[in-house]
């Protein structure tokens, strides 16, 4: 059993995305003859377009849905003070814009829309130095903000324009994959790290009782990655075992007290660690052996 905790995070990712795209277009417009172009995010209906007084690029956010090729992974697991905390993975979403250009002359619209296409296609990931608000937070957005341009729309173009109250117009579809933190965690009780087997000689009375323990541990390298198939030796009598693919190992029937463990990786790296039994899980770090200097 575990305790579920939900902490709804502050989330302004869609507004932050608007500002990030605005910054990107303004920066890339500079020096290319598009300095006076306005950038808007309104529904491009007839009432809106009739009020325009300057060349405008409109990015209308028409769809937000789960990214088909970025479905949530498994729950993330970490240990904290002997307790196991599992975090629900973030939801990966694609925010989709319909991008249009608005000028008095059709040729100017095509020229402006072509430049917008070139800018958005140039960046398959939103630039880190332009990220606004929470988009720049690696905790809130742990993955690169991948972009897509000119992909097929879910619904047909004529139906799309009729739904927003406008006339049919050439547009680009622009999508950005975002992450939404769930804020949900499950905290579980302390793990069972040591199992104890109590043995007693029925002919020897109380003095003949002896506790034997099962001891667990893990072998890692200097970067914290697990080392598979390492040999682990308990020098004072429990013998040796082999670590599994996750670097974990188990000794059975270990006497109470202090012990010394030594591990050797398949590539020759070695490490050692003390063990107090019963006690917490043992971590052994292996490193490359030191080379002896040759005599000059």
N, C-alpha and C positions, 0 to 999 in steps of 0.2 A: 504494500500500500504506500501511497505517496501523497504529499500535500501539493495541490495545484495552486499556483499564484498567477494572477493576471494583472499586469501593469500596462495599461493602455498608453503607448508612447505619444508624445506630441508629433504630429505628422503633417507637414506642409509640402510634401514632395511634388505635387502637381503644380502648385504656384511657383515653387522653386525651379521646376523644369521650364515653365514659361519664361522666367527671368534668365535662365541659363541659355536657352535658345535665342532670346532677344540679344543677349550679350554677344553670342557667337556671330549672328548675322550683322550686327552693328560693327563689330570689329572687322569682319571680312568685307563689308561694303566700303569701308573707308579707303579712299584712294582709287576706287574703281568707277567713279562717276555715279554712285548710288548714295551719296552722303545724306540727301534729304528724304530718303524713303522712310515712311512710317511703318511700324510693326505692330500688328494688332492680333487679338485672340478672340474676337467676337464671332457669333454666328453670322455667316456672310449672306444674310437675307437682303431683300430689296430695300427695306427701310434703312438698313445700315449702310449699304453701298451708295445710296443717294446722298448721304451726308459727307462723303469723302471729299477732301479738298487738296490732297497731296497723294503722290504715288505711294501705294501701301502694299505690304506683304501681310497676308492674313494667315494665321495658323489656328484653325478651329479644332479643338480637342473633341473629337466625335466618338471615341471609343476607348475604354480601359478594360482589359480582360486578361485572364491568366495566360502567360506566355506558354505556348504549346511545347516548345523545345527547351524550356527552363523550369520544369516542374520541381516543386520542393523536394529536397533530399531528406535523408533520415534526420531524426532529432539529434541535436548536438549534445554530447555528454561531457561533463567535467566533474571533478571531485573538489569538494570544499570542506575542509575540516573533518574528513572521514565520511561525509555525506555525498551522495550522488545527485547532481542537479542536471536535469534534462531540459533543453530549450527547444521549443517548436521552431522549425526552420522558417526563414522569411518567405513570404509569398512573392513569386516573380511575376511581374505584370508588364504588359506592353501597352504604353500610352500612345495612341494613334492620332495624328493630326492630318487634316485636309489642308494643304498649303496652296494658296492662290495668290496671284498678282493682280493688282488693280491700278490701272492708269487710264488716261483718256483715249490713247491710241492702242489698237490691238498689237501693233508691232512692238511698242514699248512694253506691253504686258509680257509678250513672249520673251523679250530680251531680259526683263527683270526675273521672270520665272526660270529662265535658263541659268542665270547667275545664282539664284537660290539653290537650284538643283546641284550645281557645281560645288557650292559651299557645303551643303548637307552631305553630299556623297563623299567629299574629301575626308570627313571625320567619321570613321566607323565606331569611334568611342568619343563621348563628349570630353573636351579638354578639361583637365583637372583644375587649371588656373581660372576657369570661368564658372565653375560650379557654384550655384547660389544656395544659401541657407543650409538645410540638412543634407543636401546632395553631396556636400563636401565632407560629411561625417562618415568615416570608415566603419563605424559601428552600425549606423542606420542604413548605409549603402555599402555592404561588404564586397560587392562585385562591381567590375567595370560597367559603366553605363553604355551598353552597346546600342547602336542605332541601325535603322533600316530605312531605305528610301525606295519609293516607286514600286512597292510590292502590291499585289492584287488586293482590292478592298473586299470586305466580306459581303457587302451589298452593292448592287449596280450603281453607276454614277447618276443616271437620271433619277432613280429613287432617292438617292442621297440628297440631291439638290431640291427636289420637291419637298423633302422632309424639313429642310431648313428655310423654306419659303423663298428660294431664289431660282434664277434661271440657270440652265446648264452652262458650266464653265470649266475650262481645262484646269486640272489640279494635280498635285502630287500627294501621295501618301507618305508620311514620315512617322516612324515609330521609334520609341526609346524604351528599353527594358529596364524597369525599376524594381526595387525590393521594398516590401512592406513588412516591417517587424511585427510579429504577433504579440509580443510582450508576455507570452505564456510560458511558464516554467513549471516543472514538476520536481519537487524535492523528495528524495527517498531517504530512508533511515540509513544508519551506518552499515557498511558492508561487513559480511562475515569474512574476516581475513585470516583467522586462526581457528582451526578445529582441534579440540582436545579429546584424547582417548585416555581414560583413567583405567589403569590395570592394577590388580591386586592379587597377590598370591594367597589363596584361601587358607593355606597352612601357616602363613607368616604373620597374621595379625595386621594391625593398622600400620605398623612400620614398613610393611612391604608394598604400600601403595605407591605407584609411580604414574605421573602424568606424561603422556606423549602427545605432541602437537603436530598439526599439519601446518606447514609454513609456505606462504605464497610470495612471489616476487616477480620482477620484470627486468629484462636486460635491455638497455638502450645504448645508442651511440652518443657522441658528444653533442649532436644536434637534437637529441631527445627522441629520435626515431627508434622503433623497436628493432631488435636484432634477432632474427629467426635462426633456429638450429644451433644456438650457442650452447656449449657445455658449461654446466654450473656444478661446482664441487663444494661440498661442505667437509672441510678437512678433518674434523674431529669425529667422524664416524658415521654420518648419514649417507655417505656415498656421493653419487653424482646423478644428475638428471639432464635432459635436453630441453631447451626452451622451444615453445611452439612458434607458429608463424607470426604471432603478435609479440614475441619475446617473453611470454609468460612461462613461469616454471613453478613446480610444486614439490616440496619435500614432505614425505609422510613419516610419522613417528619420530619426531625430534624431541630430545630431552629439554626440559626447562633450563634456561641459562643463556650465556653469551656464546656466540658462535662466529666463525669467520667463513665467508663465502668468497669464492673466486670464480670468475666467468671467463671463457675463452670463445671468441667468435670464430666462425669458419675461416675467416681471412687472417686469423692470427692475432687480432686485437684482444687485449686482456684488460680486466678490471677486477676490483675486489671491494667488498663492503662488509661491515660488521652487522650482525643480526642478534637482536634480543628476543628471546622466545619465552612466553608468548609476546607478541608485539605487532606493530603495523607491517604493511606490505614492504618488502625490501626492494630497493632500487639499486641496480648495479650498472655503472657506466663503463663501457669498454673504450679504450683508446689505443692508438697505434703504439707498439712497443718502442721504447727508446733504443736507439742504435748506439752501440759502444764505439768509442773512438779507437781507431787503429793506432798502434804505436808508430811514432815517426822514425 
